[in-house]
Amino acid sequence: QKEVEQNSGPLSVPEGAIASLNCTYSDRGSQSFFWYRQYSGKSPELIMSIYSNGDKEDGRFTAQLNKASQYVSLLIRDSQPSDSATYLCAVSSGGYNKLIFGAGTRLAVHP
Amino acid sequence: DTAVSQTPKYLVTQMGNDKSIKCEQNLGHDTMYWYKQDSKKFLKIMFSYNNKELIINETVPNRFSPKSPDKAHLNLHINSLELGDSAVYFCASSQDGASVSSYNEQFFGPGTRLTVL
């Protein structure tokens, strides 16, 4: 069983729309949750971190966490072609901040 | 620039050779990590050091040996390289490795693309 699961996509959305990316995780003890963006050939770039249930907003990005359902999501409002990338969900559990990554969802924003 | 840096960016070598990848961070962080991203783009942790002490050691062949001379540097030495070692290796760092707060946010270096022929 995969520890962090994401739909591989591609998720295709028109410019200006809301992109919704989802992630589920298996370890109920997980405490820290992250979304990274990775452009092709580049390194992962941290977009959002979230630690408690509910929503966390930063600009056009909103992360949502539901620990009871073991579910974390990322909403991107007013999607731009420059948002086209692979979005990686990462979950940290236990001590020592060991990040378990999902396989990533490829997002394509078309003009 | 404050950042995590890695050298070299590209490494092409023959099977059986030994190679090293270097990582440095000037963010003042205490914890550093090595990740491997394979051809399917799956990113997996290999090692982590906190203030020069090994704290995470995943199931990695013992041909891979990390070394941390100080908390700003974490190097990765690979002996007897195999075809399956071809991947992109990322170094990352975080302020600390234990808190449940923004202090555990990990920031990645640019990666080293290793190709074993």
Interface residues (C-beta under 8 A of the other chain):
Chain A: Q31 S32 F34 Y36 Q38 K42 S43 P44 E45 L46 S49 Y51 T86 L88 S92 G95 Y96 N97 K98 L99 I100 F101 A103 G104
Chain B: T31 Y33 K40 K41 F42 L43 K44 I45 S48 N50 I55 I56 F90 S94 D96 G97 A98 V100 S101 S102 N104 E105 Q106 F107 F108 G109 P110 G111
